[in-house]
Amino acid sequence: MRRLFLFAAGMILLAGCGARQFQPEMLSARYENTLVGAVISVTTHGGYYAEYRLSVQEQEDGTHVAVLAPQSVEGIEALCGGDGVSISYADVSLDAMTPEAPGFTPVDALPQLLRDLRESYPANWGRQRGSEEDAIVLQYFRDFPDGTQGMKKVLLHADTLTPVSAELYLDGQLILTAEIEEFSLTARKPVATAPDP
């Protein structure tokens, strides 16, 4: 019993040391003036199982998402912005009927996750030791108007703070998982300001 207590106390101390090195404020500083480019693999769970590979490119007018796989839906694109999501294919474009819980569909999962990294403070965070590399684990919670509770568990590379993977839950049920295959940051163009009079 004593060994178990000492082991648990040691793990708490180790987790605490890692958590002290990471501070959530580091996320907004890292991401606030950047645009992200990524390739992600998303798997939906629950009532409908599907796997997608998506290209995600943030631009000044919003986040452009393109389906790379499966081949049956390759070429479908979406624009995620402040007004919601619009989907286009060839010359046809229409508003997507996204659910009450934004950020929990394959198309808008990464754009909304980046918004969380920039603007929200995680409810919980800590360090996860892996066999190859350490990760920072974040948890975000959000209550939606229809009473649904969302939770995001995000793993970041401990050294670079780039996303590695995410699990998204609604009312405790796993909705989707995302694996980030490629990830890059570029600086936003500075906004021109008027000179002082």
N, C-alpha and C positions, 0 to 999 in steps of 0.2 A: 504494500500500500504506500509505504514511504517513497519507494522508487517511482511509482506512478505520479505522486505529488511533486517530487523533484523534477521529473521529466516535464510535467505540465508547466511548472513554474519557469523552467529553462526555456520552454517554447514561447511563453508569454514574454519573457525578457528579450529573446531574439526577435520576436515579432515587433516588440516595442522599439528596439533599436532601429530596425528598418523603417518603421513608421515615422520615427523622428527625423530621419534623413529626408524623407519625402514630405512635402507640404502641398496641400491642394492648390494653393495660390500659384504654384509652379505651372499648373496646367493652363490657366488663362494667359499667363505670360508667354508660354510656349506657342499657343495657338491663336491668340487674338488677332494678329496682323498677318496671317498666313492664308494661303489657299492650298487645299489638299488634293492630291491625285492618288487614287488607289484602285486596286483590283481586289475584290472580295468574293469569297464563296459563302453563300447563305443557304441554310437548310431550314425549312419550315417544319414545325412539329404540331402536334395536336390533331385536329380533325383532318387536316390536309397536309400530306407530306410531299415536299418538292425540294429540289436542289437547283440553285442558280449560281452562275458566275457573272459578276457585274463589274463594269468599269465605272468609277465614280470620279468626276472632275468638278471641283468647285471653281466657279467663275464669278465675276462681279455681278452677273444677273441672276445667280442662283446655282444650284448644284445639278449638273447634268449626269444622268445615270443611263448607261446603255447595257442591254442584256447581251452577254457574250456566249452563254450556254444556258439551257440546252438549245440545240439547233432549231427546234420547232418554234421558239420565240425569239431567236437571235435577231437583232436589229431593232427591236422595240426600244424606244428611248423615253425617258421621263425627265421633266424639269421640276425640281423641288425648290420652292421659294417661300416667301412670306405669305403668299396667297394660297398655298396648298401645293398639290401635285398635278401636273398635266402630263398626259401620256401621248406619244406620237409614234406613228409608223408610216414610213414613206411620206405622203403629203397629208395624212390625216392626223389631226390633233384633237384631244378632248380632255376635259377635266376628269381626274380619277376620283372615284367614289371611295376615298380613304375612310377608315373607321374613325370613331370618336377618339381613339388613342393614337395620335401621331407618333411616328418613330418606331412602330412595331410591325411594319411591313418590310419585305425585302428591299423595296425601292427607297424608302425614306429612313431606314434603320441607321445607316452611317451618317447621313446629313444631320439627323437629330442627335446622334451620339456626339458628333463634333460640336454641336450647339451646347450640349451638356458640359463637355470639356471646357468650352470657352466661358460659359455663363453661369453654371450651377456648381454648387459646393456638394461634393459627395457626402452621403449620409454616413458611410463607413469606408475606411481604407486600411490597407495593411500590405505586408510583403508576403509573397508566396515563393518559396524556394523550389526550384525545379531541378531536374537532373542535368540540364544543359545551361540554363540561365535563370536568373531571378526575375520576378514580375511584381508589379504593383497591382493590387486588386482593389477596384473601386465598386461601390454600390450606390446607385441612384434610385430613389423612390419618387413616384408621382401619382397623385390621385386625380382621376379624370371626372368630368361633370356627370357622367352616367353612373358613378360609384365604383368603377373599375379601378383597381390599384395596379400600377405598373412598377416593375423592378428591373433594373439593368445591372448585370455583373460584368465588369469590363476588366480585362487584363492588359496592362501596359508593360512594354519592355522597361525594366528598372533603370537602365542607363539613359535611354533616349526619350522615354515617355511616349513612344509611338504605340498605337493600339496593336495588339496581337490577336485578340479574340473577344467575343462578347456573347453573353447569354441573355435573352430577353424574356421576361415572364409577365403574364397578366393574371391577376388573382391567383398567384402561386403556380400557375401552369406554364411550362416551358413553351414559348410561342415560336422562337427562332434562335438559331445560333449563327454566328458569323465568324469566319476566319479571314484575317487580313493577309493576303498573299504578297501584295506590293503596296508601298506607302511612301509618298514623297510630299515635302512641304516647299512652297515657294512664297516669297514675300508678296504681300498685296502692294499694288501701286499706291503711293501716298495720295491722299485726297488734297487737291489744291485748295488753299484757303485764301481769302481776300486779304490784301495787305492792311495793316493798321493805318487808320486815318492820321 
